[in-house]
Amino acid sequence: MKRRGDPNWGKPDSGPVVPVVTEFEKTVDEYRLTPDQYLQSSQLREWARRNKNTKFIHEALLKV
C-alpha cells in the first residue's frame, strides 16, 4: 500500500533559518527612516498607497 502525504511533515527543517527582508523594510531602508518617522513620511505613505494590495505594509501606516 502506498503511503499518502509528506513523510517529513511536522519534523524540523534540517537547514538554517534565513531571515527574509520584506519590500517594506527595503523601502524604509532606502528612504532612511526610523519607525517613528513612518507616519510623517509622504514618500512612504505614497508607496504604501500604491502597494497596499500587494506588499506587506506596517499596520500603523495602513490606518493612516
C-alpha positions in Angstrom: 0.0 0.0 0.0 1.4 3.4 -1.0 1.5 6.0 1.9 -0.1 9.3 1.3 1.2 12.8 2.3 4.6 14.2 3.2 6.6 11.9 5.5 8.6 14.9 6.8 5.5 16.9 7.9 5.9 18.1 11.4 9.7 17.5 11.5 12.0 20.4 11.9 13.8 21.6 8.8 17.4 20.5 8.5 18.7 23.8 7.1 19.4 27.1 8.8 16.6 29.6 9.0 17.3 32.6 6.7 15.6 35.9 7.7 13.6 37.4 4.8 13.7 41.1 4.2 10.3 42.5 3.0 9.8 45.2 0.4 8.5 47.5 3.2 11.8 47.1 5.1 13.8 47.7 1.8 11.8 50.8 1.1 12.2 52.1 4.7 15.9 51.5 4.4 16.1 53.2 1.0 14.3 56.3 2.5 16.5 56.1 5.6 13.5 56.3 8.0 13.2 55.3 11.6 10.0 53.7 12.9 8.8 57.0 14.5 9.2 58.7 11.1 6.9 56.2 9.2 3.8 58.2 9.6 5.3 61.6 8.8 7.0 60.5 5.5 4.9 61.5 2.5 7.1 59.3 0.2 6.4 56.2 2.4 2.7 56.9 2.6 2.6 57.2 -1.2 4.5 54.0 -1.6 2.1 52.3 0.8 -1.0 53.6 -1.1 0.4 52.2 -4.4 1.3 48.8 -2.9 -1.3 48.3 -0.2 -2.8 45.3 -2.0 0.4 43.5 -3.0 3.0 44.1 -0.3 3.4 43.9 3.4 2.8 47.3 5.0 3.2 48.2 8.7 -0.3 48.2 10.3 0.0 51.7 11.8 0.8 53.1 8.3 -2.3 51.4 6.9 -4.5 53.1 9.4 -3.3 56.5 8.3 
